[in-house]
Amino acid sequence: MTVAAWSPVPDTRRELAELLLAYVRARRWFRGKSRTIRSARIADVIPLNQPGLNAVPSALVLLEVSYNRGEPEPYAVPLTQVNDRALATLETTLPHAIIARRLGLVDGLATGHAADALMAIMRQRQTKPGEQGQLRGEPAALLDAIAAPALVVEVPQVEQTNSTLSFGGKVLLKIYRQPAAGPNPEVEMGQFLTSHARAGLAPRVLGALTYVAGDGANSSLAIAHEFLSNDGDAWSLALREVRGTLDRAGDEAPPETADDQMVGRFAGLAATLGRRTGELHLALADSKDDPDFAPMPLGGDDRAALAARVGRSLQETLALLATTSTTAAVDPDPAVAAAVKRLSSPGGRDKIAALLAGFRDQPLDVVKMRTHGDLHLGQVLSRGDDFAFIDFEGEPARALSQRRARASPLRDVMGMVRSFDYAPASVLRQTARGDSPRRHAWGRLWTRHVTQRYIRAYLDTVAGAPFIPGRPADLALMLSFYELEKVVYEVGYEANNRPDWLAIPMAGLLRIAGLQAEAEADQ
C-alpha cells in the first residue's frame, strides 16, 4: 500500500510531510510547541474508504515529528480530498481545517467523511492495512443497541484540544491526535467503569480503534462512548453560582462561617459531587481480579518518592519565580513577588518541609489504585442536580506510564477542591468590583463552605474503604499533602502558560505554609 494508492497527493512523501507538519504545528492539540523541530516524516498511511459509504478519498496518515532533543512524537491526521465547491465552503466555515488548497487536502474530521469511515471500521470490526501497520476496529456490544449505523456526523465549528465529533447526538467519537504505544487510560478506565459502575456515573464505552504498528505495538487511536445529556460542565455551573453568591452579598461584610443559604444552590450540589466522587472511587477499588486495576499498598518507598518529587518541584519553581521577578521585562505581580519571598523564608520552608516529612515518614495503612488522574470541575458534566465524570486520560503533559500509575484517590479529591478555590478567583478577575477586599473574603467563604460539604459527603460515602486511613490525623496529613502536590503543579503550569493567574495558586501555597493571614494583613 503506498501514499498514492488512495488518491492524488503531493509528488513526494517529503512534500506531504512538510504540508502536514505546517498544519499540525499550528493546531491546539500539537504538544511540541516549546521544542525545536528537527524533521518530520510519513510513518504510515492507511486508506479509509468504505465501498458504498463515500466516494470522497480519505486516509489516516501518521506523521512522526522529531526534535533536537527527546523522543519523536507521532500525530494522527485523517485526510480527505475535496472538490473546489467543498473547499470554498470550508474556507468560510472551518478555514483551520484546510491543509493544502491547491490539492484540496483537508483534515478529514472537518468534513465528516473520515469520521464516517472510522466509525464504520469500528462498528464492523474491520482491520484496515496500511504501509507499515494496521487499524483495527473494536466495537462493544452496546454500540448497535444505542446507535443505528446511519447516524449523521456533527462537526464542531471550533478547533478543539481533543478532536471529538458527535453522531446523531447519541455517540461521541474522540480521536487521539498523539497516539502513544500502550493502553490509553481513557479507554481502559471507560471499559472498566462500563462494567463496574452504575449507569450514568460516567459515559459507557461503545468501542475503540487501535493502531497496530509493524512491530506489534498497540496504540489507542480513538474511543466512542455514549452521549450523556447535560447542562454543560460543572466549572461553568460553579462560576454562575459564585456570581450569584457575590451579587447577593453586595458590599456586606462576610460572616466568619457560612451556611447553605448564604452560599446558595452549589452547597448541596457540592455534597452530591462528593458522593459521586466516592462512588467513582469505590467502583475503581472493586477490582481485585484485574491485574491492571487491583489496589496495592501505598508503601513507604512510594511516599518517599512522591515527597521528594513535590519538594524538588517546589524548590525549582520558587527559584525560577524569584529570578523572573527581578529580570522580567514587565512589572511582576507584587503579590506573587511577596509570596515567593515569604515562602522562601525559614518559616515558609519549615512548614512545608514538615508536611513533606510527615507524609514520607508517617506509617499509613492505605492502598493506591487507579484513579481519574486529572479530576476538576471541567472534567464533570452537570446533569440537573446530578453529575457524571468524563475525560479519564489523566494529566496530558505526563507520560502514558505515569497516567496509568496507581495513586491515592485523595489526589483526585484535592484536585476537585482546588477547582473550588479557582472558581471565585476566576469570577473576581472578570468583574470591575473584583478588587474589593470584602468580595474576596466572600469568595474565600464560598470556597471553604463548598469544600467542607464536598469532603464531608465524600468521606461519608467511602467510610471504611481501604484507601482512607483510619486515624483522623493521618487523613488530615494525606489531604494536606495532596493539596500541596496539586498547588505546586498549578504554580508551574501558570508560570509557563498564564503568568497573570499565578496569584491564585500562590495564595494556596501561603495558606498551606501557614502564611496566608500574614499576607492578607499586608494587603
LINURLIN-V826660 format. One line per field, one symbol per residue. ss: DSSP state (a for helix, b for strand, c for the rest). burial: + if it has 16 or more other ideal C-beta (glycine too) atoms within 10 Angstrom, else -. A space follows every 50 residues. Layout:
BEGIN
ss=???
burial=???
END
This chain:
BEGIN
ss=ccaaacccccccaaaaaaaaaaaaccccccccccccbbbbbbbbbbbccc cccccccbbbbbbbbbbcccccbbbbbbbbbccaaaaaaaaaacaaabbb aaacbbbaaaacaaaaaaaaaaacccbbbccccbbbbbbccaaaaacccc ccbbccccccccbbbbbcccbbbbbcccccbbccaaaaaaaaaaaacccc cbccbbbbbbbbcccccbbbbbbbbbccccccbaaaaaaaaaaaaaaaac cccccccccaaaaccaaaaaaaaaaaaaaaaaaaaccccccccccbbcca aaaaaaaaaaaaaaaaaaaaaaaaaaaccccccaaaaaaaaaaccaaaaa aaaaaaaaaaacccccbbbcccccccaaabbbbccbbbbcccccccccca aaacccbccaaaaaaaaaaaaaaaaaaaacccccccaaaaaaaaaaaaaa aaaaaaaaaaaacccccccccaaaaaaaaaaaaaaaaaaaaaaaaaacaa aaaaaaaaaaaacccaaaaaaac
burial=+-+--++-++-----++-+++-++--+-++-+-------+++++++++++ ---+-++++++++-+-------++++++++++---++--+---+--++++ --+++++++++++++++++++++--+-+-+++++++++++-++---+--- --+---------+-+++---++++++++++-+++++++++++++-++--- +++++++++++++----++++++++++--+--+++-+++++++-++--+- ---+---+---+++-++-+++-+++++++++++++-+-----+-+--+-- -++--++--++--+--++--+--++------++-++++++-++----++- -+--++-+++-+-+-++++++++++++-++++----++++++++-----+ --++++++++++++++++++++++++++----------++-++++++-++ +++++-+++-++--+-+++----++-+++-+++++++++++++++---+- +++++++++++++-++--+----
END
